[in-house]
Amino acid sequence: MSIETNPEQSSEMREPESRRFGLFGKKSSGKSALINALLGRDAADVSETTEPTYQAMEIYGIGSVTLVDTAGLDSTGKRIKKTQAAAEKLDVALMLMANDSLELELVWMSRLRHNGVAIIPVISQIDKMPDEGRHLAAAVEEVTGRKPIRVSAKLGIGLDELLDAMRNVK
């Protein structure tokens, strides 16, 4: 994995040519843990995110990117409104799914696509699933027509494949 990171964090960080990748998913779906795995350090707080946070980094083959850690899709009030506002400024969304209740994720995928945001479906926390997320991945592919990437931030599984997808997304 070839990643260089910038340890600075702010509530609104963006370099002029930086691509924005937002991480979406329900509470406890592994968004912050995945950011930490991609960065190779504990930068994102893995407790409940109250508002979007931004991490700048360099990824070989992509260049400067900003990772946006959003509140859970099942949040309410100000949290979800801030996530909606952050979604309007994205280039790519990583949609994390950690269980087979996909209704919220599918609604958000539709919204994001409508706004011109490219989507990379991700089955997260596969280390907690008996079949490493294969059944869920098949269900997601059947519903969306897109093959999701199966990852475990904890074990580092699938991170290279995810980075390749991030490099190649249009």
QUIRA-V342700 format. One record per residue. RES is the residue in three letters. PHI is phi in degrees with one decimal (NA if undefined). PSI is psi as a letter, one per 20 degrees, with the letter a starting at -180 (* if undefined). Layout:
res->RES phi->PHI psi->PSI
res->RES phi->PHI psi->PSI
//
This chain:
res->MET phi->NA psi->p
res->SER phi->-110.3 psi->n
res->ILE phi->-134.3 psi->p
res->GLU phi->-114.9 psi->p
res->THR phi->-116.1 psi->q
res->ASN phi->-114.3 psi->o
res->PRO phi->-70.6 psi->i
res->GLU phi->-69.1 psi->q
res->GLN phi->-137.0 psi->p
res->SER phi->-143.6 psi->r
res->SER phi->-79.7 psi->i
res->GLU phi->-150.9 psi->m
res->MET phi->-95.7 psi->p
res->ARG phi->-160.0 psi->p
res->GLU phi->-83.5 psi->q
res->PRO phi->-52.3 psi->g
res->GLU phi->-108.0 psi->k
res->SER phi->-77.1 psi->p
res->ARG phi->-87.8 psi->p
res->ARG phi->-101.1 psi->p
res->PHE phi->-113.5 psi->o
res->GLY phi->-98.0 psi->p
res->LEU phi->-102.7 psi->p
res->PHE phi->-120.6 psi->q
res->GLY phi->164.7 psi->r
res->LYS phi->-68.9 psi->r
res->LYS phi->-54.1 psi->q
res->SER phi->64.1 psi->k
res->SER phi->-88.6 psi->i
res->GLY phi->100.9 psi->j
res->LYS phi->-61.3 psi->g
res->SER phi->-65.5 psi->g
res->ALA phi->-62.0 psi->h
res->LEU phi->-68.1 psi->g
res->ILE phi->-59.6 psi->g
res->ASN phi->-60.3 psi->g
res->ALA phi->-65.8 psi->g
res->LEU phi->-65.9 psi->h
res->LEU phi->-79.1 psi->h
res->GLY phi->76.3 psi->k
res->ARG phi->-160.9 psi->r
res->ASP phi->-83.8 psi->n
res->ALA phi->-105.0 psi->h
res->ALA phi->-96.1 psi->p
res->ASP phi->-71.3 psi->p
res->VAL phi->-85.9 psi->j
res->SER phi->-83.3 psi->a
res->GLU phi->-61.3 psi->p
res->THR phi->-77.1 psi->p
res->THR phi->-91.2 psi->h
res->GLU phi->-152.8 psi->r
res->PRO phi->-58.3 psi->p
res->THR phi->-120.0 psi->q
res->TYR phi->-123.3 psi->p
res->GLN phi->-126.9 psi->p
res->ALA phi->-92.2 psi->q
res->MET phi->-158.3 psi->r
res->GLU phi->-109.0 psi->p
res->ILE phi->-121.3 psi->p
res->TYR phi->-53.7 psi->p
res->GLY phi->90.7 psi->i
res->ILE phi->-117.0 psi->g
res->GLY phi->102.1 psi->b
res->SER phi->-75.0 psi->p
res->VAL phi->-133.4 psi->q
res->THR phi->-121.3 psi->p
res->LEU phi->-95.8 psi->p
res->VAL phi->-110.3 psi->o
res->ASP phi->-92.0 psi->o
res->THR phi->-99.3 psi->r
res->ALA phi->-69.5 psi->r
res->GLY phi->-60.0 psi->q
res->LEU phi->-62.4 psi->h
res->ASP phi->-93.1 psi->j
res->SER phi->-77.7 psi->r
res->THR phi->-134.3 psi->r
res->GLY phi->61.3 psi->c
res->LYS phi->-61.1 psi->h
res->ARG phi->-60.2 psi->g
res->ILE phi->-71.2 psi->h
res->LYS phi->-65.4 psi->h
res->LYS phi->-69.1 psi->h
res->THR phi->-66.0 psi->g
res->GLN phi->-61.9 psi->g
res->ALA phi->-64.7 psi->g
res->ALA phi->-63.6 psi->h
res->ALA phi->-61.5 psi->h
res->GLU phi->-71.4 psi->i
res->LYS phi->-110.0 psi->j
res->LEU phi->-96.9 psi->q
res->ASP phi->-99.9 psi->h
res->VAL phi->-140.2 psi->q
res->ALA phi->-116.3 psi->p
res->LEU phi->-96.2 psi->o
res->MET phi->-96.4 psi->o
res->LEU phi->-87.6 psi->p
res->MET phi->-129.6 psi->p
res->ALA phi->-121.5 psi->j
res->ASN phi->-152.5 psi->r
res->ASP phi->-87.1 psi->j
res->SER phi->-90.8 psi->n
res->LEU phi->-105.6 psi->j
res->GLU phi->-56.0 psi->g
res->LEU phi->-62.3 psi->g
res->GLU phi->-61.6 psi->g
res->LEU phi->-66.2 psi->h
res->VAL phi->-62.3 psi->g
res->TRP phi->-66.4 psi->h
res->MET phi->-60.3 psi->g
res->SER phi->-63.2 psi->g
res->ARG phi->-59.2 psi->g
res->LEU phi->-63.2 psi->g
res->ARG phi->-59.6 psi->g
res->HIS phi->-59.4 psi->h
res->ASN phi->-88.7 psi->j
res->GLY phi->81.5 psi->j
res->VAL phi->-88.9 psi->p
res->ALA phi->-71.5 psi->q
res->ILE phi->-125.0 psi->p
res->ILE phi->-114.6 psi->o
res->PRO phi->-74.7 psi->p
res->VAL phi->-132.5 psi->p
res->ILE phi->-90.7 psi->o
res->SER phi->-102.9 psi->r
res->GLN phi->58.0 psi->l
res->ILE phi->-66.0 psi->i
res->ASP phi->-67.9 psi->i
res->LYS phi->-96.0 psi->i
res->MET phi->-103.7 psi->p
res->PRO phi->-61.6 psi->h
res->ASP phi->-110.5 psi->k
res->GLU phi->55.5 psi->k
res->GLY phi->79.1 psi->j
res->ARG phi->-64.0 psi->g
res->HIS phi->-63.3 psi->g
res->LEU phi->-63.7 psi->g
res->ALA phi->-60.8 psi->g
res->ALA phi->-64.2 psi->g
res->ALA phi->-65.5 psi->g
res->VAL phi->-64.4 psi->g
res->GLU phi->-63.2 psi->h
res->GLU phi->-63.6 psi->g
res->VAL phi->-78.6 psi->h
res->THR phi->-100.7 psi->i
res->GLY phi->77.9 psi->j
res->ARG phi->-123.3 psi->p
res->LYS phi->-77.5 psi->o
res->PRO phi->-78.2 psi->q
res->ILE phi->-95.7 psi->p
res->ARG phi->-93.6 psi->p
res->VAL phi->-133.5 psi->q
res->SER phi->-131.0 psi->o
res->ALA phi->-63.2 psi->h
res->LYS phi->-62.6 psi->g
res->LEU phi->-99.8 psi->i
res->GLY phi->77.9 psi->j
res->ILE phi->-77.0 psi->p
res->GLY phi->81.9 psi->i
res->LEU phi->-67.1 psi->g
res->ASP phi->-63.8 psi->g
res->GLU phi->-63.7 psi->h
res->LEU phi->-64.6 psi->g
res->LEU phi->-61.4 psi->h
res->ASP phi->-60.2 psi->g
res->ALA phi->-63.2 psi->h
res->MET phi->-65.8 psi->h
res->ARG phi->-66.2 psi->h
res->ASN phi->-97.6 psi->i
res->VAL phi->-68.0 psi->q
res->LYS phi->-108.6 psi->*
//
